Amino acid sequence: MRKYLIFGLVLVIIMGSLLVPKILGGKEDLVKFKALDIEEVPDKIVEMLPQYVMEERALTAKYRDDIYVIVTRGEKKSLGFFVDIEKIVREQYSKEHFDIVVYAKYIDPNPNEVLPQEYDYPAIVVKTNLKSMPEQIHLDIEYLD
């Protein structure tokens, strides 16, 4: 009986030490960023974009000392599709290792609206305040009409 009591107490302490920081820490580690016009994007990044615009994804690129985040929507057969980044959250695992989660909003055209039928590749490039590249990048998408 005493073994079970000690085991239960140890289990409660371990669970508490894991859950309390999550409950109390609840503040997100937001990454600051600035959306760029195509003219502001470094040429090296513009040159690599054609490799990725056919896919729906998020990726990072480093140019000089700056880290850029790019979100692409893939190939669309008409105009009127857009992408925007709501926020970028840093998930720290150790002093050097972290991931980022990109919260993107995908805006689709009104299905009843007549739009030009030409191929489009919606994408957004943002410059971040990150000093190093993340281990992984995760994309969280919210679809808007």
Secondary structure, 3 states (H helix, E strand, C coil): CHHHHHHHHHHHHHHHHHHHHHHHHCCCEECCEEECCCCCCCHHHHHHHHHCCCCEEEEEEEECCEEEEEEEECCECCCCCEEEEEEEEEEECCCCCEEEEEEEEEECCCCCCCCCCCCECCEEEEEECCCCCCCCEEEEEEEEC
